[in-house]
Amino acid sequence: MALPFSNTVDRTLERLRTAFVDTARGAREVVGAPLRPDLPDDDVPRLKSRIDACLAGKGGETARRGRAAELGQAYLSLSPAGRRKFLLTLAHDYGLPREAAMATVDRWRTSKEPARALRRALEPPAVRLLREFVGVPQGVKFVVDLRAELLALGRSDAAARALSEDLRPLLGDWFDVGFLDLVRIDWQSPASLLEKLVAYEAVHAIRSWRDIKNRLDSDRRCFAFFHPRMPEEPLIFVEVALVAGLAGNVQRLLDARAETSDPGEANTAIFYSISNCQQGLAGISFGNFLIKRVADQLAKELPKIKEFATLSPLPGLRQHIDSRLKSEGDDALTASEIASLAPVIGEARGAAAVRKLLDRPNWWEVPAIDKALRPILSRLAAQYLTTADDKGRALDRVAHFHLGNGAIVERLNWLADTSANGFKQSYAMMVNYRYKLADVDANHEAYSNGRIVASREVRALTKG
């Protein structure tokens, strides 16, 4: 059943526009004719005069908020082309290029001003401008969304990329974890919040109302972080299944037809989906704090739960395996693995045979092929999970996240996600990362020093 949630973003934009209109009405200044949607060149000087007025900061707080709100309203009224031109003007004309920064430092050296004066002088005018929005209703959300557009622009424009990075410390201060509220989302939560749960789910798509209800049932939990200035917008959420033992198959875990179990009898909390909701907060980490807060809360609420683990995808595994088979050829396999392929191969041999078998539709449904490929793919996957790059980081980005948070690589699960995406990402394999709360700090320290902590079972798989 299709879910009618495609207008979620439109409603968010309308809420921003309304808030800025109401605040701008309180400003006493006349700002002139509105900017035209595509922001033609002859409108740019008027835009810059408004930016300059905001930066001048004349008048009291109400006047400053009114000018900021009017500028935000003007931005939201532009077309996509106009917004792009607005952002490029902001990035190129109100950033702080290296030469300007060096000149600022030189001036400070010859002055007697304190260090705090230098810190303020080195803040790009664009960042100082956007600070004004913290006091405007919906202003924090506006800055977050504006940074998301800067990040997209930054793929092709260095100044936009620099401004998006300059905004990160500001947003890091605004979204310090100490300011965030942990909220449980359940079936009684507002429909608008459930819409966002569907829209932002990034790991396992929610396909129906029945699917939503299943994920919010009594043997499930969903928690999100919220910021007080964005009470209707989750920043990140985690979905948890309360089960007996480690879960090893995501289809069974998410089966909406399965009987609901008694959460009071569960001994394990499985974190099976973590989704960041705000693109503009990229590079600002909440996930580690979220998992720890949720684990602490579940341990208090359900004392029988002693184990905390994930059922996680391996988004880079298939590409890694395919690359090794192609570049290393038979050297990617052991002699016993090559011999084990004999009953199921034709003319191809070794790595070529493995690649040919993997190209066969539904190969996993043929018992002989499954039996031959399982030890090969499992060994390559275990090596992938326990190998660090030249910077000491895990090869897999999801592994990097959990290992950095103090988890260990606990168990590899064969045919754990038999969806099309599961095979596309990892030949259907998934992994359990285990969080033993008493060992989290030590595991984090080990990973910080370039050592990946894995269970004996996973280490044994690396040897074949």
N, C-alpha and C positions, 0 to 999 in steps of 0.2 A: 504494500500500500504506500503510495507516495505521501510524503509529509509536506504540508503547506508552509515551509519555513523560509522560502526564498526571499521574503521581504524583510528579514531581520535586519540586514545592513541598512536598508532604506529607512527603517524606523529609527535606527540609531542616528543616522545623519539628520533626520528631521528633528530629533530631540536636541541635537547640538545647535541646529539653526535657531530653534525656538528660544533656547536658553540665551544665546548670544543676542538675539533681537531684543529680548526683555531687558538684558543688562545694558545694552547699548542705548536704550531709550533713556536711561538715567544720566547719560553723558550730556553736558550742556553745550558742547562744541558742535558746530555745523561742519560736517566732513565733506560736503560737496556731493556732486553727482556720483551715482554708483559706478563701479568699474564694470566695463563690458565683459561678457562671459569669456571671450578668448584672450583677454588682456592684450589688446594690440599695443604696439610700441609707444604710441602717444599717450597710453594710459599708465605706462610704467613710472613716469615722474610723479604722477599723483599717488600711485601706490607707495613710492619711496618717501613721499612727504608724510604719509600716514605712519609708515614705519618709524621715520625720524621723530614724529610727534610722540609715539609710544615710548621710544628710547629716551626722549628728553624728560619724561616723567613729571611734567608740570601739574600743579594742582594736587588735590587730596587723593585719597585712595579710591573714592567713588569715580573721580574723573579718570584715573589711570585704568581702572577696571573697564570703564565705559569705552575708552579708546581701544583696549585690547579686544573687547567683545566685538566692537565694530569691525576691527581688522579680521577677526575670526569669521564673522558673518560674511565679509567681503570674499574671503577665501572660499568658503563653502558655496557661494553663489556662482563661482566660476565653473567653466566647462573643464573637462580633463586637460585640454591643451592650455587653458588659462591657469589651472593649478600648477601645471608643470612649469610654466613661465614664472609664476609667483615663487615657487620653490627655488628655481635656478637663480632668480634675482636675490633671494634671501641668502642662498649659499655663496654666490659669487661676490656680492656687494656688501654682505654683512658677516662674512666669516672672518677668520684671522689667519691670513697666509703666513708662511714661515718668515718672510722678510719683515712683515709688520710685527710679528711676535719678537723677533730679534731686536728690532728698533725699540720696542717697548721695554725690553729687558735692559738695553743700553741706557735708556732714559732713567729707569729706576736706579741703576747703579750709581748714577751721578746725583741722585736725589737723596734725601734723608727719610724717605717714606718707609713705613714698616712692611714686612713681608706680605701682610694681608692685602696691602694696596696693590702689590704686584699680581697677586692671585686674581684680584678683581679685574685688573687691567688686561690680563691675559685671557679673560673670558670673552669669546667671540660675541659681538653685538647681537647676532641672531639668537644665541642662547640666552643672553640677558633679556631680549625681547620676549622670548617664550616663557621665561620665568614669571612674567606678569599674569600668565593664564592660570597660575595655581589658585588665585583668588576669585576666578570667574566660574560661575556654575557651568559644569560640563567642560571646564577648561583643561583639566588633567587628561580627560579622554581625548580631547582635541589634539593635544601635544603628542600623545601616544600614537594616534592615527596619522598625524603629520609625519612623525618619524618613520612609520611604516612606508609612507610614500617616498620619503627620502632614501630609505634603504633600497627600494626598487630603482629609483633614479640613479643611485650610486653605482649601479652595475655598469653604467656608461659615462658617468660624470664624476670626476675626482672631487670637485668641491662639494657636491651633494653627499658623496661618501664621507668626506671629512666632517661635514656638519652632523650627519647621523651619528658619527663616533663622538663628536663633541657633546651631543645631547645625552649620551649614555650615562655619564656621571650624574647629570641632573636627575634623570629618571631613576638612577640607582638610589639617590637620596630620597626621592619622593616615594619610592616603592621598597624602602627598607622593610625587611620581613617583620620587624617589630611593630610596624604600622598595620599589618595585614590581619584580617579576620578569617579564621577557619570556619567554614559553614558546611553543614551536611545538606546535600540535595536529596530530596525524596519525592515520592509521588504526590505529596501535598504541596510541593513548591510551586510558585507561580508558573503559569503556562509559558510566559515570556522567558523564564529561566530555563525551562525544559527545551524550548526552541534553541537556545544557545548551546545547550548540551549536545543537541543533534548537529548544529551547524559547526561546532568547533571540534567534535570528535575526530581525531586524526589517526587513530590506530585501527579500530574496528568500527566500520560505518554502522550507524543505527538506521534500520530500514523500515521500521513500523512502530505504531503505538505499542504493540505487544512487546516488541524488542525493548523499548524504553522502560515499560513497566517491569520487565524481567530484570533489567539492570538496576532497578530501584527497589526490588523485592526485599523481603525481610532477611534473606541470606546474602544480600548484597549491600554494599555501601558506596556512596559517591560523596567525595568531599572536594571543596574548592576554596581557593584563596580569593578574598575580595579586598579592595582598597576602599577606605571610607569615602573618598571623593569619587569613586566609581561603583556605587553600591549595586547597580544593576548589571555590571559587567564582570564575569569571572575572569581571573588572570590565568589560572591553571587549575585543572581538576584531575582527580585520580579516581578510577573505578576499581573496586575491591570485591572479590568473591570470598565468602567465608566457607571453607571446605575442610575435609579431613585429608591430611597429607598434601604433598605437592601435586598441583595440577599439571598434566602433560599433554592436553589437547584442547585447543581453543574452541573448536566447534562444540565439543561436549560442554565446555565451561559456559558458553553463551547460548546453549540450546534453550529457547524460550518454552519448549514443551516439557522440559525436564521438571520433575517434582521438586518443589521448594523444600530445602532441608532446614533443620532447626539450627539457627545461628548459635544458640547456647551450647550446642554440642560440637561446634567446629573447633579444631585445634590449629588451623592454619589460615592466615590472611594472604590471599593472592592478589597482588597489584597487577592487573592485566592491561590497564590502559592509562597512560598519562598524556594529557593533551595541553599544550600551551595555547592560550586563546587570543593573545594580543600580539600581532606581528611587530608592532612598534616597540615591544619590550624585548626583542631579540638581543641576546647577550647579557640579559639580567636574569640570574638563575633563582628560581623558586622551588624547583622540584625536590632538591635535597631536603629543604626545610619542610616541605609538604609531606613527604614520606615519613620523616621522623615524627612530625606532629600527629599524623594519622595513626602511626604505629603506637604511639603513647596513648592516644585516646582509645583505640580499640583494646589495648591491654587493660585499661581501667574498666571499660564497659563490659568486656567479655573475657573474664580471667582464665578461661580454658584455652584461649589462643596463646600459644607459646612460640609459633613459627611465623615468620614474615618473609615472604618471597614474591618474586614476580613470575609471570609467564610472558616472556618478551620476544619480540621479533628479532631477526638478524638481517637488517636491511641491506647490508653489503656482502652477505655471504656468497650468494650465487655468482656475482661478478668476480669475487675473489677465487672461487673454485674454478670457474671457467678460465680465468686468466692463468692460473697455475697449470691446468691441464694443457692449455695452448702453448705456454712459454716453456714449461719444463718437460712436456711430453711424458715419456715413460718414467723419467726420474721423479715425477710426482707420486708414483705408486711404489709399493713394496713388491718384492718378488712373489710373496704369498698372495697378494691382492691380484697381481697379473694372472697367477695360476688359477685363482678362484673364478676368473671370468670365463674360463674355457667352456663350461657347460652352456653358456648363453650367448656366445659371440659367433659371428660368421667369419668373414674374411679379415675384419679389422682386429687389431691386437692392442693390448695395453691401453694407454691414454686415449687413443683414437677410438677404441671400443667403448670406453666409458662415455665419451662425448656422443657417440652414435646412439648408445642406449638412452642417454638423457634426452636426446632429441625425439625419442619415440613417444607418441601420445600415450598417456596413462601408463607409463612404464611401471609405476609403483603398484599397479593392480596385477602384475604378473609375478607370482611368488618367486620364481627362480631369479628374475632380474632384481627384485627387491632384495633378495638374500645376498646377491653378489655386490650390489651397490651400497648397501647400508654400511658395512664396515669402512668402505673407502670414503664415502661422503662424511661419515661421522668422524673419522680421523682428521680429515682436512678441516672440518668445522671446529674440532677441538683445538687444533693447532692455530686456526684463525683467532679463536677466543683467547688463547693464552700467549699470543705473540704481541709484543709492543713495537711501535714504530721507532724511528730514530730520535723522537722526542720523549720516549717513554710512555706514550699513550696507547691505549687499546686500538686495534685496527677498526673495530666496529663502533660507530658513534653512540649507539644505545649502551653497549658495554662500557664505554668511556663514562657515560652519565652515571650508571649504577656503581661501577667500581670506584669512581670518584666520590660517591656518597658513602662508601664503606661496605658495600656488598661483596660477596664472593661469587665466582662462577660455580654454581652448584651442580646442575645437571643439564645434559643435552637431550632434547626430546625429538624422536624420529617421527615423521609424518604428523607433526603437531598442529599444522595449519594447512589443510588440504584445499584451501580456496585458491583461486587463480593468482591472487596476490601473494599468497604464501609460497607457491612454487616460483613465482617471478622473483621474489626477494631472496629465498634461501632454500630452494628445493624442499619446502614444507617443514624445515626444521625450526624449532624454537628452543629457547634456553630459560632455565630458572636461575635467577640471581637471588641469593639468599641473604637476608639481613638478620644477623645475630646481634641483637642490640648491644650486648656486652662487648662485642668485638669490632663494632663499627669504626671507632676512632683508630684502632690499630690497623685495620684494613685500609682505611683512608690514608694513613701515614705510609703504609707499604706501597700503595699505588702511587702516591706522590713521589716516591723514590724509584719509580719505574718497575715495581714488581707487581705482577698480576696474581692475585690470590685465587686459587681454584681448588675444588674438591679432589680427593684421590681418584674418584671415578672419572672425572674429566681429564685429569693428568694421565691416567691409564689409557684413555682413548687416543691421546696424542701419539702413542707408541705403536698403535695398530695391533 
